[in-house]
Amino acid sequence: MALIQYLTHIHLAHGAREWLGAECARIGMRRPLVITDAGVRAAGVLELALSGWQGPALPVFDGTPANPTEAAVRLGVQAWREGGCDGLIAIGGGSAMDLAKGVAIAATHEGPLTRYATIEGGSGLITKAVLPLIAMPTTAGTGSEVARGAIVIVDDGRKLGFHNWELLPKSAICDPELTLGLPPLLTAATGMDAIAHCMETFMSAAFNPPADGIALEGLRRGWAAIERATRDGSDRDARLQMMSASMQGAMAFQKGLGAVHSLSHSLGGVNPRLHHGTLNAMFLPAVVRFNAQHESLQQDARLPRMAQAMGIARCDPAGEAMAEALRDMNARLGLASGLAALGVTEDLFERVIDGAMKDHCHKTNPRVATREEYAALLRASM
């Protein structure tokens, strides 16, 4: 039986940051710790985001790395305790929000973070004791502000998922004005992350009709707006559409993701310097072709429905036209031509495949890949 669950408060509008003080009061947070990164702070986005807070200055932890780590989680917990805080506000991209969720667990649960990882069977060990969290995204990609999960590189080097409905932020304040200064390449990479969420969710064979509808509409909005947002970062409508697509992708992916994410999670763990959204963009064309003729996609005409949302006139059963459209979009956005351009070499394949086979997204791909098929997907994405 499918579980369909949507629980958080979402403010989506230009100027939504004005709700921050009211949302803290509603949740009962009087002195939250702000979790962000140095770049968001230096760009002035942190100050803008906090303009809706009317109380005393809040303590800030800006040590979020590009890919959250268990070591950074420990530092965040230390800052939370030293600040005498009673909750968390995450202001940033997916990394800040995921780090905040790691802190929400580690500050209130005993033992190493690995104990609570989904792949380790730890989801059920996460309890209502987690710290309350408000999420304010400054990118339009991960959708972590409305998601029940987080991705953290743990001490043994694995990039693991942590999933429990208690991790869902109590409030998502989605203000597109916080993304107006996002550089073009980061706009493109995070935007393709949102598009990957929508596409992989829609391709998943699991039964969740509301998720399908949300994903398909998110894909339509994201595909139509991503070039405009990348080309002109001040395009307010494009920024609004991308923030909606990001939010919708994450609202929908409770249904499950797939091989794009199992590969990008694993490769991102092997080389943490690689951007998650960029990796998703690299893997999407090959995975679309790989999934295209699976019976679930054929029965429900899923490729033609995605093609219609993306404005692709020709939709062949093998998915070649859609794969080509994805490659063309990556090129127009200025993203890498493939994994090789990112410095990925074939000697990493076995480690990447090891991680992909164990990833929580592996078995929710409509066509569950073998080691040999993962190797073929990697080669096709080079």
N, C-alpha and C positions, 0 to 999 in steps of 0.2 A: 504494500500500500504506500502511495506517495505521501510524503509530508510536505505540506504547503504552508509556509509560515512567514508572515511579514509583520514586524513588531515595532520598529523604531519610529520616532518623530523625525520628519524630514522638512527642512525649510529650503526651498530651491527658488532663488530669485536674486537679481542684482540687489545688493545691499542687505542680504540676509544676515550678515554679521551683526546687525543691530539686535538680533535675537539672543546673542550670547549671554548677556546678564540674566535675562528672563529664563532662559533654559537652565542655567546653573541654579537659579532659585527654585525652579520647578523640580529639579532632580535632588536638590538639597546639598549642593556643593558650595561651600563658603570659601575654601582656599584650595583650589585645584592646582596641581603642577602642570605647567604647559610643557609639552614635549614637541620639539621641532628640530630643525637642523640649522647649521651655521649659515647656509646659503639663503634660506628663507628669511632669517633674521637680518642678514646683511643687505638684502634687497628691499627691506622696509615692509615686506608683506606681513611679517609678524605684528608689527605695530598697527598696520591697517586692520588685520583680523581681530586684534584685541580692542579695537575702538568701541566695540559694543559692551565692554566690561567697565562698569562704573565704580568698582570698589578699589581697595588698596592694590598696589602693584603685586603681581603674581610671580612666584618663583618660576624660573625657566630653565629647562634642560635642553640644550641645543647640540647635544653630542650624538645625534642620530647618524649612523653611517649610511652610505648609499644602499647597502644591503644589511638590514638589521641583524645583529649578532647577539648571542646569549651574553657575551661580555658587556655589550652596551645596555642590555636589559638590566644587568646587575647595577651598573652605574645609575641608570634611571631610578631603580628602586632606592638606591642610596640617597639620591636627590629628593625623592618623594618623602622619605623618612626624615631627612634633615630639615626639610621645609615645613614639617608638621602639616602635611596636606591631607585632604579628605577625598580626592578624586583626581581625574586627569582630563586635560584638554589636548588633543593632538591637532597640531596645525602644520600641514605639509602635504607631501605626496604619500604614496602607499607605504614608504619606509617609515615615516614618522607614525602613521596610524598603526602599522604592524608592530613597531617597537612599543607603542603605548599599550597594545593588547598584551604583549609579552610582559610588560611591567605590571599590568592589571592582574595577571596570573601569579607572577613570581613574588609580588609583594604580599600576597594573601594565601599562598599555597606552599607547602614544604617540599623540599627536594629539588633536584635539578630540573630544568625546564623540559628536558627530553622526556621525562616521565609523563608529560601531558600531551605529547605529540599524537596526532591522529593515527599515524602509521604504527605507533607503539601501543595502540589501544587505549590511549590516555584521555580521549575526549570526555568520557564519562566521569573522570576524576576532577574535572573543572566544575566548581560549584558556584552558587550565588554569592560567595564571599568575594568574587573578583571586584576590583575597584570600578566605580562608575566612570564612564568615558563619554565625552563629547568630541566629535570628529569634525574638523573644518578642513576640507581638501583644498590644496593650492595647485593641484594638477587635475586634469580630467582624464583618468586612465584606470586606476586600480578599482575604484568604487569601494574601497575598504570601509568607507564611512557607513555603508549599509550592509556590510557583510559580517558573517559570524566567525570568520577565520582570519588567521594571520600566518605569514611565512617568516621564519627566523632561521638563520644559520646557527646551529647549536655548537657546543664546544668541540664535538668530534668532527666538525666540518660538514655535516649533512645539512641540506636546506630543507627544513621540515615544516609541515602545515599543522596548525593548531586550530581546532574547530569545536565550538560549542555556542549555543544560542546565548549563553550568559556573556559572551564576548561582544555581542552586538552593541554598538554604541547606543547610549540612551537617547542621543540626539545627533542628527546629521545636519550641519549648517553649511549648505552648498551655495556659496556666493561666487558667481563667475567673475566678479571683479577682482578676486584674489588670484586669478589666472591670467590677467591682462598682460603682465610683464613676463610671462613664461617664454623662454627662447624658442625659436622655430623648431629646432631639432628635438627638443624635449617635448614640445607640443605634439609633434608628429609621433614620437615614440610612445608617449603615454596615450595618445589617441588611438594608435593601433592596438594597444593593450585593451582598451575599451571595446574596440571592434572585434578583437579575438574573443573576448568574453561573450559577446553577443552571438558570434558565429558558432563557437564551440558548444555553448549552451543549446542553441537551436538544433545542432547536429546530434546532441546526446540522445540516446534511445530511451532514456527514462521518461516516465509519464508525469508531466507537470504542465498542463495546458496554459495556466497563467504565466508561468516562466517563459514558455514559447512565445506568447504574445508580447510580453515585455521585451524579450530579447530581439524579436524581429523589428519592433518599433524603434528600439535603441540602435539597431544596425542601420535602419533607414536614416535616422537623425545623424548618427556619427559619420556615415559614409558621405552624406551630402555636405557636412560642415567641416570635415577635417582639413581639406585643402585650404578653405577660406581662413580657418583659425591659424593654420601654419603660415600662410602667406601674409596675413594681416592680423597680428596679435591683438590689435585694438578693436577688431570686429566683435562688438558686444553680442550680437545675435549668434554668431558662430561659437563664441565661448559658452553661451548659454546652452546651445544645442549639444556641444561636446560634454558639458558637465552633466546634462541629462542622459546622454548616451552612456557615460561612465557609470552613473548611478543605476541606470536600468540594467546594464550588463551584470553588475554585482547583485542587484535584486534577483536577477534571473538565475545566476550560476549556483544557487542552492540546488539546482537540478543536477549539476555535475558538469565538469569540463572534460578535457580529453588529452590527446597525444601532444598537442601544441604545448600545453602547460606541463605535462609530465617531462617533456624534453627541456623546456626552458627553465623549469625549477631545477632540474638536475645540472644542466650546463651552467646555470647561474651559481650553483653551489661549488662546482669545479673551478669556475673563474668568477668570483664575486664582482669583478670590475665591469662585467657585461650587464647592460641594462635589460631588465626583464621585458619591457614593452618592445624593445628592438628585437629581442630574440623571438618573441611571439610573432612579430611581423615576418621574420625570416622563415619560420616554420609553417606559417599558415598555408602558403600555396601547395606545398607537398602534402600536408595533412588533408586538405580539401580533396585532392586527387585520390589519396589513400582511402578516404571515407566514402567517396562519391557513389560507389555502386553497392554499398551496404544496403541490405533489404529495408531497414527502417527508413533510410533516406529516400529510397525508391518508392515505398508504399505511401508516404506522406508528402511526396513531391517537395522535399525539403530544399534541394538545390534550386529548383525553379522559383520557389518562394523567396529564398535569399537573393537570387539574381534579380527578381522584381524589386525588392527593397533597395538593392544597390544600383538599379538602373542599368543592368547588363542585358542587352538585347538578346544575345545568343547564349543559350545554356545547354551545353552538350552533356550527355549522361556521364561522361568520364570526368567532368569537372575542369576540363582544360581551359575553357573560356574564363571561368571564375578564378582559377589559379593565375592566369595571365593578367586579369584585371587587378589582382592583389599585387603581383610583381610590378605592374605599371604604376600602381598607387605608391608603393614603396619608393620607386624611382622618382616620381614627381614630388614626393615629400622630402627627398634628399637623404633617405635612409640607405644603409649599406646594401650592396648588391647581393650579399649572401654571407654565410658564416665565415668564409675564408677572408673576406674583407675586414672582419672583426678580429682576425688573428687566431681563429679556431683551426686546429690541425687534427688530422685523422687519428693521431696517437692518443687523443682524448676520448675517442668514441666508446671504448669499453667501459670507462668510468662513467661516462654520461648514460650509457645504456643500463648499467647497474642501478644508477639512481632512478632512472625513468621507470624501470620495472617495479620499483618499490614505492613510487610516488602515489599519493592519494588520488591523483587524477587518472592514473593508468587504466583502471578498470571501468571508468565511466565514459571512455571513448566508445563510439558505437561499434567500432571494429577493434577489438583488443589486440595490440601489436605484439608480435614475437620479438626476440632479440634481433633476428635477421631483418625483420621489417623496420625496427627502429634504426638499424644501421643504414638501411636503404633510405629512410626519411632524412637521416643526417647527411648522407651523400647528396641527396637531391636538393638539400638546402645550402650546400656549400657555395 
